[in-house]
Amino acid sequence: MYKSEILIITMFLFLSWGMNAQSIKEEQLQGTVDIHTDQYKQTVWGIGFEIQSDAIGSGNTGLPEERHAVPHDLTPSERERFAKEMLDGFRYCRLAGGLYWRGLDAEKKYLMPRWPEQLEELRQMMEWAGVEGVSLEYWSPPPYWKANLKYVGKGSKDRTNTLRCFGPDFVNDPVYKGDTAKFLKEYGQACVKDIETLKEAGIKTVQWGISNEPFTNNAQYSSCKFFSAEDYIRAYVASASAVRNLDSTILLMSDTEPGYPRKIAKGMHRREVAELVDAYVVHTIGWDSERVKNVHEKISKTLPKRPWFQNEYEYLKGSASPERCLNTAQHIMNSFQLGQNPTWYWIHALKPFKNSEASGYSLGFWKSQLPGHEPKNIGKYERWVKGDIITKMPEMFKKMEYLNGIRPSDKEPGVYYSFILNQPATAYMLVDQVGGYEPIGWTKTELKVVRSQGTDIVYTKKLKKGNNSVAKHDGKNGDTYGAPHALFLDGEDMQTFEVEVGVNSPMKIRSKAMKLELEPIK
């Protein structure tokens, strides 16, 4: 019945259109079309990607000393293939200052290669791929310019994780003694020095931004929070002016807030600010593709006319999927068509396959062949990633999914992590008894798990479908904290049971890790 109704409606519409086609054609022929060949509706510059040219901990947690980066980790032939086959067609490479380019000079004022070949590796990659230049944007300036003198802050309430001149005690600063103008002038000169360092290495800077997500303040990776729009605008004008004086062809962009450039917007009525903003840049991370038009409408209605685009698209939690592939493709099309964007950026070309965020972030994975990255303990259960091996556990656990966290140090609480379940599950949590720690909301069982250097008590709890999390282990003896919790998960139907990683979660899902470890061996 439904097929017949659809067919009848379709035929009716077709016949109606046919009967009116003559009059429509006549109306069209009576109109005029003006083509202004001297005016452009839209210019498409090309597309960009970000490159993880230095190491970051799994789940975006920590800045490891190891040189775990791309193209650094790739063999010579794979470096060339990666550039010529995967990156061919991209115009821009987004370079994360203070994060994936974070080497420093002795005073910690300027960015430098963290190992001698780092910038040459990038230059060669870009040359092979035909990439024009980098979009340099700071996650954090070098530590000298920070109130905390560090890349990484202590968390959302850390008032010192900001520019030195906006810190809580700048009036007593031993160098600047409260002289904000002097500080900002020298800070701008330091930004210029970083661009010149890239130029000396054969890398052209084509776009520049003062801060990635200036609202961010965390203890996981490099960030620099601007606590007010006025702080941001003052720093932006000082540094962008210096960059403009160096090279007027570099596109100055602001300010990568979610969906709308909130901070720079408050200064766009001022000429000295507006003349230094060539494009608005926002983040629409993992958003539904239909929301592009809402972003475009708000920017178009409330701000002076400038090109706008997003420069970091990824999915913060979960893995790649057919649905996400379609949404990404449509987001690109809508950005160019509905948003009239000149460019569009994916966040990562490649991510190391052991990083929990990799699937939602990257166009591909890499598996390092360098010493220290060889597969270890395949088939065994690590109590935490690269930690103790479980030597004895209940037999029923072997049929379950297993999650374990990373442990950067035993001098800090065992990590928090989150995950997503596609169905309800019974969880069995392994708890290190250090400090007499007992998890809230969990029921203690008689089960135990033995590992190479200790024994864990097992607690249980019913978990719901959807978002779930594991709390930090903050129990300790002296200055030593307990190990992060690990979970065995028994889904309602293990044949269809799936677990996805949460946002910034430093953990590993055993079934997925095993698949990636064993695939190259086949």
C-alpha positions in Angstrom: 0.0 0.0 0.0 2.8 2.4 0.9 4.7 1.8 -2.3 1.6 2.5 -4.4 0.9 5.8 -2.5 4.5 6.9 -3.1 4.3 6.1 -6.8 1.0 7.9 -7.2 2.3 11.0 -5.4 5.5 10.9 -7.5 3.6 10.6 -10.7 1.3 13.5 -9.6 4.2 15.8 -8.9 5.9 14.8 -12.1 2.8 15.5 -14.2 2.1 18.8 -12.3 5.7 19.9 -13.0 5.3 18.9 -16.7 2.1 20.9 -17.1 3.8 24.0 -15.6 7.2 23.5 -17.2 6.3 25.7 -20.2 5.2 28.6 -18.1 8.2 28.3 -15.8 10.5 28.2 -18.8 8.8 31.3 -20.2 9.2 33.2 -16.9 12.9 32.2 -16.7 13.5 33.4 -20.3 12.0 36.7 -19.4 14.4 37.3 -16.6 18.0 38.6 -16.7 21.2 37.3 -15.1 24.1 39.5 -14.2 27.5 37.9 -13.9 30.1 40.1 -12.1 33.4 38.6 -13.2 35.3 41.1 -11.1 33.6 40.0 -7.9 34.2 36.7 -6.0 31.4 35.0 -4.1 33.8 32.7 -2.3 37.5 31.8 -2.5 38.5 28.3 -1.4 42.0 28.2 -0.1 42.4 24.5 0.4 42.3 22.2 3.5 44.6 21.5 6.4 45.6 18.8 8.9 47.4 18.8 12.3 50.6 16.8 12.9 51.7 15.1 16.1 55.3 16.0 15.7 56.1 15.2 19.4 54.8 12.8 22.1 51.7 13.1 24.2 50.4 10.6 26.7 47.5 8.3 26.0 44.2 10.1 26.6 46.0 13.4 26.1 47.6 13.0 29.5 51.2 14.2 30.0 54.1 15.3 27.9 56.4 12.2 27.7 60.2 12.7 27.3 60.3 10.0 24.7 60.4 11.1 21.0 57.2 9.4 19.9 56.2 11.4 16.9 55.4 11.5 13.2 57.2 11.6 10.8 60.0 10.9 13.3 58.9 7.3 14.1 58.4 6.2 10.5 61.0 4.4 8.4 62.5 6.4 5.5 60.3 4.8 2.9 57.2 5.2 5.0 57.9 8.8 5.6 57.9 9.4 1.9 54.9 7.3 1.3 53.0 9.0 4.1 53.7 12.4 2.6 53.2 11.6 -1.1 50.1 9.3 -0.8 48.3 10.5 2.3 49.1 14.2 2.6 49.1 15.0 -1.1 46.4 17.6 -1.7 46.5 19.3 1.7 47.6 22.9 1.7 48.2 23.6 5.4 49.8 21.9 8.3 48.7 23.0 11.7 51.6 23.1 14.1 50.9 23.1 17.9 53.4 25.5 19.5 54.2 24.5 23.0 52.8 21.1 22.5 53.9 19.2 19.4 56.7 21.7 18.9 57.9 22.4 22.4 61.7 22.2 22.5 63.2 25.3 24.3 66.3 27.5 24.5 68.3 27.7 27.7 66.1 30.6 29.1 62.9 28.9 28.0 61.9 31.9 26.0 61.8 30.5 22.5 60.6 27.4 20.8 63.4 25.2 19.4 63.6 21.6 18.0 63.4 19.1 20.8 65.8 16.9 18.9 68.2 18.0 16.2 66.3 16.6 13.2 62.7 17.6 14.3 62.1 20.6 12.1 64.0 19.0 9.2 61.7 16.0 9.4 58.7 18.4 9.2 60.2 20.4 6.3 60.9 17.2 4.3 57.4 15.9 4.9 55.8 19.2 3.7 58.0 19.3 0.7 57.1 15.8 -0.4 53.4 16.4 0.2 53.3 19.8 -1.5 52.1 21.5 1.7 52.5 25.3 1.4 53.2 26.1 5.0 52.2 25.8 8.7 49.5 27.3 10.7 51.3 28.1 13.9 49.1 28.3 17.0 50.2 28.1 20.6 48.7 25.7 23.1 51.1 27.4 25.5 53.9 29.9 25.0 57.3 28.9 26.3 57.4 28.7 30.1 59.3 32.0 30.5 56.2 33.9 29.5 53.9 32.0 31.9 53.1 33.0 35.5 53.7 29.4 36.6 56.9 29.1 34.4 55.6 25.8 33.1 53.8 24.4 30.0 51.2 22.5 32.0 49.0 23.9 34.8 47.5 22.3 37.8 43.8 22.3 36.8 40.8 24.5 36.1 41.4 26.7 39.2 45.1 27.4 38.6 45.3 31.1 38.4 49.0 31.0 37.5 48.5 29.0 34.3 48.3 32.2 32.2 50.6 34.8 30.7 53.1 36.1 33.3 51.7 39.7 33.1 48.2 38.5 34.0 49.3 36.4 36.9 48.3 37.0 40.5 51.6 38.7 41.7 53.0 40.4 38.6 53.6 43.6 40.4 56.4 41.8 42.3 57.8 40.1 39.2 61.6 40.1 39.6 62.1 41.0 35.9 59.1 43.2 34.9 58.0 44.6 38.3 54.4 45.0 37.0 55.3 46.7 33.7 52.7 45.0 31.4 53.6 47.1 28.3 57.2 46.0 28.5 56.3 42.4 29.0 53.9 42.3 26.1 56.3 44.0 23.7 59.0 41.4 24.5 56.4 38.6 24.3 55.5 39.7 20.8 59.1 39.7 19.8 59.4 36.1 21.1 56.5 35.1 18.8 58.4 36.7 15.9 61.5 34.7 16.9 59.6 31.4 16.7 58.4 32.2 13.2 62.0 33.1 12.2 63.2 29.8 13.6 60.8 28.0 11.4 61.9 30.1 8.4 65.5 29.2 9.0 64.5 25.6 8.9 62.9 26.1 5.5 59.3 26.1 6.9 57.0 28.9 5.9 54.4 30.2 8.3 51.2 31.1 6.5 48.7 31.4 9.4 49.2 32.4 13.0 47.2 32.4 16.2 48.1 33.4 19.7 46.2 30.6 21.6 44.5 27.4 21.0 41.3 27.4 23.1 42.1 30.3 25.4 39.4 29.2 27.8 41.3 25.9 28.5 43.1 25.4 31.8 44.1 21.8 32.6 46.7 19.6 34.3 47.0 17.1 31.4 48.8 18.9 28.6 50.0 22.4 27.6 47.5 25.2 28.0 47.4 28.9 28.8 44.2 30.4 30.0 43.1 33.9 29.4 40.8 34.7 32.3 39.1 37.7 30.6 38.5 38.9 27.0 40.4 42.0 27.7 43.5 40.1 28.8 43.3 38.1 25.6 42.8 41.2 23.4 45.7 43.0 24.9 48.0 40.1 24.4 46.7 39.5 20.9 47.2 43.0 19.7 50.7 43.1 21.0 51.8 39.8 19.5 49.7 40.1 16.3 51.2 43.5 15.6 54.7 42.1 15.9 53.8 39.3 13.5 52.2 41.7 11.0 55.3 43.9 11.1 57.5 40.8 10.4 55.4 39.5 7.5 52.2 41.1 6.3 51.3 38.0 4.2 50.8 35.8 7.3 47.1 35.4 8.0 46.2 36.5 11.6 43.4 34.4 13.1 41.4 34.5 16.3 40.3 32.8 18.6 39.3 29.1 18.5 36.5 29.3 21.1 33.6 26.8 20.6 31.3 27.9 17.9 31.9 31.6 18.2 35.0 33.8 18.7 33.9 35.1 22.0 37.0 36.8 23.2 38.1 38.7 20.1 34.4 39.6 19.5 34.5 42.0 22.4 37.2 44.1 20.7 36.1 44.1 17.1 34.5 47.5 17.4 38.0 48.9 18.0 40.0 49.7 14.9 43.4 48.7 16.4 42.0 45.3 17.1 39.9 44.7 14.0 42.7 45.6 11.6 44.7 42.7 13.1 42.0 40.0 12.6 42.1 38.5 9.1 39.8 35.6 9.9 37.7 34.2 12.7 38.5 30.7 13.7 36.2 28.5 15.9 36.1 25.0 17.1 33.1 22.8 16.3 34.6 19.6 17.5 32.6 16.5 16.6 29.4 18.7 16.1 26.6 17.5 13.9 27.1 18.8 10.4 23.8 20.7 10.4 25.1 23.1 13.0 27.4 24.8 10.6 24.7 27.1 9.3 23.9 28.2 12.9 27.5 29.2 13.5 27.6 31.0 10.1 24.4 32.9 10.9 25.6 34.1 14.3 29.1 35.2 13.1 27.6 36.9 10.0 25.0 38.9 12.0 27.1 40.0 15.0 30.6 40.6 13.8 32.4 42.7 11.1 32.8 40.7 7.9 35.7 38.3 7.8 36.2 34.8 6.5 35.6 32.2 9.2 36.5 28.5 9.5 37.1 25.8 12.0 40.6 24.4 12.5 40.2 21.3 14.7 37.6 18.7 13.8 37.6 15.3 15.6 35.5 13.2 17.9 36.6 13.5 21.6 35.2 10.2 22.7 34.5 6.9 21.0 35.9 5.4 17.8 35.5 5.9 14.1 32.3 4.6 12.6 30.4 4.8 9.3 28.0 7.3 10.8 30.9 9.6 11.8 32.5 9.2 8.4 29.3 10.5 6.8 28.9 13.3 9.3 32.5 14.4 8.7 32.0 14.4 4.9 28.8 16.4 5.3 30.5 18.8 7.8 33.1 19.6 5.2 30.5 20.2 2.4 28.3 22.3 4.7 31.3 24.3 5.8 32.2 25.2 2.3 28.7 25.7 1.0 26.5 26.9 3.8 29.3 28.4 5.9 31.2 29.8 2.9 34.4 28.8 4.7 37.7 29.2 2.8 39.3 26.2 4.5 38.7 23.2 6.8 41.0 21.3 9.1 41.0 17.8 10.4 42.9 17.5 13.7 45.5 14.7 13.1 46.9 13.0 10.1 48.3 10.1 12.2 48.1 9.1 15.9 50.1 6.4 17.6 47.8 3.4 17.8 48.4 2.9 21.5 46.9 6.2 22.4 43.3 5.8 23.6 42.1 8.9 21.7 43.6 7.8 18.4 40.5 6.4 16.6 38.3 9.5 17.1 41.2 11.9 16.3 43.1 10.6 13.3 43.0 9.8 9.7 45.3 6.8 10.4 47.5 5.1 12.9 51.2 4.5 13.1 53.1 1.8 14.9 56.6 2.7 15.9 59.5 0.4 15.0 61.9 2.4 17.2 63.5 0.7 20.3 61.2 0.9 23.3 58.0 0.5 21.3 58.2 -3.2 20.6 55.0 -5.2 21.6 55.2 -6.5 25.1 53.1 -8.9 27.2 50.9 -9.8 24.2 48.2 -12.1 25.5 48.9 -11.2 29.2 46.9 -9.0 31.5 48.8 -5.9 32.6 47.4 -4.5 35.9 48.1 -1.0 34.5 49.5 -0.1 31.1 53.2 -1.3 31.1 52.8 -2.3 34.7 52.5 -5.5 36.9 51.4 -8.7 35.2 48.3 -10.4 36.6 49.3 -14.0 37.6 46.1 -15.3 39.1 42.5 -14.3 38.7 39.0 -15.9 38.6 38.5 -18.0 35.5 35.3 -16.2 34.6 37.2 -12.9 34.1 38.9 -14.4 31.0 35.6 -14.2 29.1 35.1 -10.5 29.9 36.4 -7.2 28.4 39.2 -5.6 30.4 40.1 -2.0 30.9 43.2 -0.6 32.6 44.6 2.8 33.0 48.1 4.3 32.6 50.3 5.1 35.6 52.7 8.0 34.9 53.9 7.9 38.5 53.2 6.4 41.9 53.6 9.9 43.3 50.2 11.0 42.0 46.7 9.5 42.4 45.8 6.6 40.2 44.1 8.2 37.1 40.5 8.9 36.4 39.1 7.7 33.1 35.8 7.4 31.4 34.2 5.1 28.8 31.0 4.4 27.0 29.1 1.1 27.0 26.6 0.0 24.3 24.7 -2.0 26.8 24.4 -2.5 30.6 27.2 -4.5 32.2 28.4 -5.9 35.5 31.7 -4.4 36.4 34.4 -6.0 38.6 36.9 -3.4 39.7 40.4 -4.3 40.9 41.4 -2.1 43.8 44.9 -1.6 45.2 44.5 -1.5 49.0 47.1 1.2 49.5 46.0 3.6 52.2 43.0 1.5 53.1 41.2 2.9 50.1 37.6 1.7 49.5 35.6 2.9 46.5 32.3 4.7 47.1 29.2 3.0 45.6 30.9 -0.3 45.0 30.3 -3.6 46.8 33.2 -5.6 48.1 33.4 -9.3 47.0 35.5 -12.2 48.2 37.4 -12.3 44.9 41.0 -11.4 44.6 43.5 -10.9 41.8 47.2 -11.6 42.2 49.8 -9.7 40.3 53.6 -9.8 40.2 54.0 -7.3 43.0 50.8 -7.4 45.0 47.2 -8.5 45.4 44.0 -6.6 44.6 40.6 -6.8 46.1 37.7 -7.0 43.7 34.6 -4.8 44.0 31.5 -5.0 41.9 28.8 -2.7 40.5 26.1 -2.7 37.8 26.9 -0.1 35.1 24.4 1.5 32.8 24.4 1.8 29.1 26.2 5.0 28.0 28.8 7.1 29.8 30.5 5.7 32.8 33.7 6.5 34.7 36.3 5.2 37.1 37.4 7.5 40.0 40.9 8.4 40.9 42.7 6.2 43.4 43.7 8.8 46.0 44.6 6.4 48.8 48.3 6.4 49.7 51.0 5.3 52.1 53.4 8.1 52.8 53.9 9.8 49.4 53.1 6.6 47.4 49.6 6.4 45.8 47.7 3.2 44.9 47.6 1.9 41.3 44.8 3.1 39.0 41.7 0.9 39.1 41.2 -1.8 36.4 37.9 -3.2 35.3 36.6 -6.5 34.0 33.3 -6.0 32.3 30.6 -8.6 31.7 28.0 -7.3 29.2 24.5 -8.6 28.9 25.4 -10.1 25.5 29.2 -10.5 25.1 28.8 -11.2 21.4 27.6 -7.7 20.8 29.2 -5.9 23.8 31.4 -2.9 22.9 33.3 -0.4 24.9 34.4 3.0 23.6 37.0 5.4 25.2 35.8 8.6 26.9 37.1 12.2 26.6 40.8 12.6 27.5 40.8 9.1 29.1 44.3 7.6 29.7 43.2 4.0 29.5 43.3 0.9 27.3 40.5 -1.4 26.1 42.0 -4.9 25.9 40.1 -6.3 22.9 40.9 -3.2 20.7 44.5 -3.1 21.8 45.0 -6.8 21.1 43.6 -6.4 17.6 46.0 -3.5 16.8 48.9 -5.3 18.3 48.3 -8.6 16.5 47.2 -7.3 13.1 50.7 -6.6 11.8 51.9 -10.0 12.9 49.4 -11.9 10.7 
